[in-house]
């Protein structure tokens, strides 16, 4: 890789792992969430901070509360051995690694240094997914709600989104869950086509309902 022009020329390696380090992972995760908010035109509503992420994550074993997976890329192969100092990876999620796959065209990343890993000099963050537990009474089984799946623009179209989605679906299936569900904006044709390829079932007869802000706070004083 040529660091001077931030280009991956011929091949790339990718790894998906749990977000486990508040001081190292969370700042990079916050950058990704901020970019996703900008992509969806929601940056003015973004109130998430690094501190609020740290206070929300790591509250229970992975996939039993809000859990984040992070997608990393590198010009060099990722080690396949699981780090012994990170028991959560061993017990709950083995990193998903794809080493040395060829690129059909070079990838130019104008924000390469901005998303450089603080722990590994040749590793860069390319995307993330947030998930949390759900439940469906019709199945009488728990599931996973996919709150965000995001791959930075310059890394789209080479299979990294499929890696992220497959990682979540694999966790749900291996834990005996009944479903993975999520929302997709009706204007986002790129994402809709992607999820269709992944086997998504669309429910057209329901509307999403939300109660938030002042309308939610009206219930704070209701009792009995």
TIRO-688255 format. One record per residue (C-alpha): residue number from 0; residue in three letters; x, y, z negated. Coordinates in nm, 4 decimals. Example, Ala and Ser with C-alpha at 12.3 -4.5 7.8 and 13.67 -1.06 7.14 Angstrom:
<padrens>
0,ALA,1.2300,-0.4500,-0.7800
1,SER,1.3670,-0.1060,-0.7140
</padrens>
This chain:
<padrens>
0,UNK,0.0000,0.0000,0.0000
1,UNK,0.1231,0.3474,0.0846
2,UNK,0.0777,0.5586,-0.2283
3,UNK,0.1528,0.8787,-0.0399
4,UNK,-0.1648,0.8651,0.1633
5,UNK,-0.3715,0.6492,-0.0711
6,UNK,-0.4369,0.3829,0.1899
7,UNK,-0.4799,0.0062,0.1617
8,UNK,-0.3538,-0.1007,0.5019
9,UNK,-0.3797,-0.4770,0.5444
10,UNK,-0.5128,-0.6635,0.2414
11,UNK,-0.6601,-0.6063,-0.1001
12,UNK,-0.7246,-0.8031,-0.4181
13,UNK,-1.0305,-0.7582,-0.6383
14,UNK,-1.1237,-0.8481,-0.9946
15,UNK,-1.4455,-0.8186,-1.1960
16,UNK,-1.4077,-0.8238,-1.5738
17,UNK,-1.5865,-0.7201,-1.8896
18,UNK,-1.5496,-0.3635,-2.0128
19,UNK,-1.3913,-0.4279,-2.3514
20,UNK,-1.1616,-0.1371,-2.4369
21,UNK,-1.3285,0.1858,-2.5570
22,UNK,-1.0158,0.3960,-2.5136
23,UNK,-0.9054,0.2535,-2.1781
24,UNK,-1.2166,0.1278,-1.9984
25,UNK,-1.4872,0.3708,-2.1096
26,UNK,-1.3350,0.6887,-1.9580
27,UNK,-1.3128,0.5151,-1.6205
28,UNK,-1.6649,0.3758,-1.6567
29,UNK,-1.7935,0.7249,-1.7336
30,UNK,-1.6329,0.8541,-1.4127
31,UNK,-1.8134,0.5858,-1.2143
32,UNK,-2.1506,0.6592,-1.3753
33,UNK,-2.1005,1.0278,-1.3006
34,UNK,-2.0317,0.9486,-0.9344
35,UNK,-2.3431,0.7317,-0.9164
36,UNK,-2.5532,1.0147,-1.0595
37,UNK,-2.4151,1.2469,-0.7916
38,UNK,-2.4877,0.9874,-0.5217
39,UNK,-2.8511,0.9683,-0.6345
40,UNK,-2.8883,1.3453,-0.6772
41,UNK,-2.9361,1.3071,-1.0523
42,UNK,-2.6254,1.4790,-1.1865
43,UNK,-2.8294,1.7560,-1.3517
44,UNK,-3.0024,1.4920,-1.5668
45,UNK,-2.6845,1.3106,-1.6690
46,UNK,-2.6322,1.3290,-2.0447
47,UNK,-2.4078,1.0242,-2.0818
48,UNK,-2.0705,1.0949,-2.2396
49,UNK,-1.7699,0.8783,-2.3128
50,UNK,-1.8643,0.8871,-2.6799
51,UNK,-2.2243,0.7822,-2.6174
52,UNK,-2.1080,0.4948,-2.3967
53,UNK,-1.8679,0.3732,-2.6651
54,UNK,-2.1457,0.3942,-2.9242
55,UNK,-2.3840,0.1955,-2.7025
56,UNK,-2.1530,-0.0763,-2.5730
57,UNK,-1.9822,-0.3447,-2.7845
58,UNK,-2.2747,-0.3740,-3.0301
59,UNK,-2.3196,-0.7496,-2.9934
60,UNK,-2.1816,-1.0377,-2.7861
61,UNK,-2.1765,-0.9611,-2.4123
62,UNK,-2.5103,-0.9966,-2.2301
63,UNK,-2.7016,-0.9854,-2.5602
64,UNK,-2.7123,-0.6050,-2.5475
65,UNK,-2.5938,-0.3437,-2.2985
66,UNK,-2.2927,-0.4884,-2.1178
67,UNK,-2.0699,-0.3401,-1.8493
68,UNK,-1.8639,-0.5152,-1.5852
69,UNK,-1.5957,-0.3205,-1.4037
70,UNK,-1.4614,-0.3826,-1.0535
71,UNK,-1.0895,-0.3321,-0.9975
72,UNK,-0.8781,-0.3448,-0.6827
73,UNK,-0.5063,-0.3756,-0.6312
74,UNK,-0.2548,-0.4161,-0.3483
75,UNK,-0.1125,-0.7097,-0.5462
76,UNK,-0.2744,-1.0377,-0.6541
77,UNK,-0.4404,-1.0464,-0.9954
78,UNK,-0.3171,-1.3135,-1.2387
79,UNK,-0.5577,-1.6034,-1.2646
80,UNK,-0.4684,-1.6825,-1.6265
81,UNK,-0.7122,-1.5482,-1.8861
82,UNK,-0.5430,-1.3115,-2.1347
83,UNK,-0.5330,-1.4797,-2.4749
84,UNK,-0.5652,-1.1468,-2.6531
85,UNK,-0.9161,-1.0969,-2.5161
86,UNK,-1.1426,-1.3681,-2.6639
87,UNK,-1.4601,-1.2120,-2.5197
88,UNK,-1.3417,-1.2976,-2.1676
89,UNK,-1.2800,-1.6561,-2.2706
90,UNK,-1.6078,-1.7057,-2.4549
91,UNK,-1.8529,-1.5024,-2.2477
92,UNK,-1.7176,-1.4064,-1.9061
93,UNK,-1.4205,-1.5318,-1.7111
94,UNK,-1.2929,-1.2647,-1.4727
95,UNK,-1.3999,-1.3119,-1.1124
96,UNK,-1.0950,-1.2785,-0.8882
97,UNK,-1.0527,-1.2656,-0.5133
98,UNK,-0.6907,-1.2283,-0.4121
99,UNK,-0.5324,-1.1321,-0.0838
100,UNK,-0.8284,-1.0978,0.1493
101,UNK,-0.7586,-0.9252,0.4772
102,UNK,-0.9088,-0.5907,0.5694
103,UNK,-1.0595,-0.5366,0.9118
104,UNK,-0.9719,-0.1681,0.8858
105,UNK,-0.7557,0.0359,0.6458
106,UNK,-0.9210,0.1810,0.3344
107,UNK,-0.8452,0.5423,0.2512
108,UNK,-0.9164,0.6326,-0.1113
109,UNK,-0.8941,1.0101,-0.1682
110,UNK,-0.9419,0.9623,-0.5451
111,UNK,-0.6947,0.6808,-0.5962
112,UNK,-0.5039,0.8482,-0.8779
113,UNK,-0.8247,0.9655,-1.0471
114,UNK,-0.9347,0.6033,-1.0804
115,UNK,-0.5996,0.4480,-1.1663
116,UNK,-0.6074,0.2016,-1.4572
117,UNK,-0.4418,0.3324,-1.7709
118,UNK,-0.3052,-0.0143,-1.8517
119,UNK,-0.1916,-0.1391,-1.5100
120,UNK,-0.0105,0.0956,-1.2750
121,UNK,-0.1103,-0.0868,-0.9554
122,UNK,-0.4790,-0.1380,-1.0472
123,UNK,-0.7597,0.0987,-0.9495
124,UNK,-1.1278,0.1059,-1.0433
125,UNK,-1.3687,0.0682,-0.7510
126,UNK,-1.7101,0.0044,-0.9072
127,UNK,-1.9214,-0.1194,-1.1962
128,UNK,-2.2483,-0.2766,-1.2998
129,UNK,-2.4493,-0.2295,-1.6209
130,UNK,-2.6838,-0.5013,-1.7466
131,UNK,-2.8989,-0.5561,-2.0539
132,UNK,-3.1347,-0.8328,-2.1740
133,UNK,-3.4943,-0.8490,-2.0554
134,UNK,-3.7863,-1.0852,-2.1025
135,UNK,-4.0796,-1.1961,-1.8879
136,UNK,-4.3821,-1.3509,-2.0549
137,UNK,-4.4864,-1.5283,-1.7349
138,UNK,-4.1617,-1.7260,-1.7305
139,UNK,-4.1257,-1.7423,-2.1102
140,UNK,-3.7566,-1.6921,-2.0508
141,UNK,-3.5106,-1.4100,-2.1057
142,UNK,-3.3416,-1.2416,-1.8132
143,UNK,-3.0975,-0.9687,-1.7261
144,UNK,-3.1956,-0.6211,-1.6142
145,UNK,-2.9463,-0.4728,-1.3727
146,UNK,-2.9463,-0.1018,-1.4552
147,UNK,-2.6690,0.0112,-1.2195
148,UNK,-2.4655,-0.1507,-0.9468
149,UNK,-2.2217,0.0887,-0.7860
150,UNK,-1.9264,0.0579,-0.5505
151,UNK,-1.7362,0.3710,-0.4616
152,UNK,-1.8049,0.4784,-0.1036
153,UNK,-1.4627,0.4042,0.0440
154,UNK,-1.4815,0.0416,-0.0767
155,UNK,-1.8253,-0.0442,0.0612
156,UNK,-1.8842,-0.2885,0.3420
157,UNK,-1.6092,-0.5390,0.2581
158,UNK,-1.7969,-0.7665,0.0154
159,UNK,-1.7256,-0.6048,-0.3215
160,UNK,-2.0915,-0.5284,-0.3915
161,UNK,-2.1725,-0.8922,-0.3239
162,UNK,-1.9044,-0.9912,-0.5748
163,UNK,-2.0584,-0.7686,-0.8440
164,UNK,-2.4143,-0.8866,-0.7832
165,UNK,-2.3104,-1.2518,-0.7685
166,UNK,-2.1253,-1.2161,-1.0984
167,UNK,-2.4426,-1.0953,-1.2721
168,UNK,-2.6600,-1.3641,-1.1125
169,UNK,-2.4075,-1.6307,-1.2100
170,UNK,-2.4195,-1.5222,-1.5746
171,UNK,-2.8006,-1.5309,-1.5773
172,UNK,-2.8127,-1.8756,-1.4171
173,UNK,-2.5444,-2.0234,-1.6431
174,UNK,-2.7234,-1.8900,-1.9538
175,UNK,-3.0510,-2.0545,-1.8485
176,UNK,-3.2275,-1.7245,-1.7846
177,UNK,-3.5313,-1.6933,-1.5636
178,UNK,-3.4531,-1.3839,-1.3576
179,UNK,-3.2452,-1.0819,-1.2765
180,UNK,-3.4438,-0.7677,-1.2056
181,UNK,-3.3601,-0.4096,-1.1101
182,UNK,-3.4871,-0.0969,-0.9401
183,UNK,-3.3872,0.0396,-0.6014
184,UNK,-3.4823,0.3799,-0.4596
185,UNK,-3.7138,0.3521,-0.1589
186,UNK,-3.4946,0.5992,0.0333
187,UNK,-3.1819,0.3911,-0.0154
188,UNK,-3.1960,0.1766,0.2976
189,UNK,-2.8356,0.0661,0.2537
190,UNK,-2.9082,-0.0842,-0.0886
191,UNK,-3.2429,-0.2323,0.0193
192,UNK,-3.0779,-0.4203,0.3069
193,UNK,-2.8003,-0.5339,0.0752
194,UNK,-3.0415,-0.6783,-0.1821
195,UNK,-3.2459,-0.8467,0.0891
196,UNK,-2.9308,-1.0284,0.2016
197,UNK,-2.8751,-1.1357,-0.1589
198,UNK,-3.2184,-1.3016,-0.1668
199,UNK,-3.4166,-1.0357,-0.3549
200,UNK,-3.7943,-1.0701,-0.3900
201,UNK,-3.9721,-0.7364,-0.3652
202,UNK,-4.2886,-0.6622,-0.5622
203,UNK,-4.4916,-0.4088,-0.3675
204,UNK,-4.8081,-0.4053,-0.5767
205,UNK,-4.6664,-0.2488,-0.8924
206,UNK,-4.5619,0.1014,-0.9847
207,UNK,-4.2801,0.1893,-1.2171
208,UNK,-4.4041,0.3771,-1.5244
209,UNK,-4.1889,0.5778,-1.7635
210,UNK,-4.2590,0.7673,-2.0843
211,UNK,-3.9820,1.0087,-2.1824
212,UNK,-3.9001,1.3614,-2.2936
213,UNK,-4.1758,1.5649,-2.4601
214,UNK,-4.4419,1.3096,-2.3722
215,UNK,-4.2531,1.0436,-2.5641
216,UNK,-4.1855,1.2741,-2.8600
217,UNK,-4.5603,1.3343,-2.9007
218,UNK,-4.5792,0.9838,-3.0450
219,UNK,-4.3142,1.0490,-3.3098
220,UNK,-4.5693,1.1775,-3.5622
221,UNK,-4.8391,0.9180,-3.4966
222,UNK,-4.8790,0.6647,-3.7739
223,UNK,-5.1270,0.4101,-3.8955
</padrens>
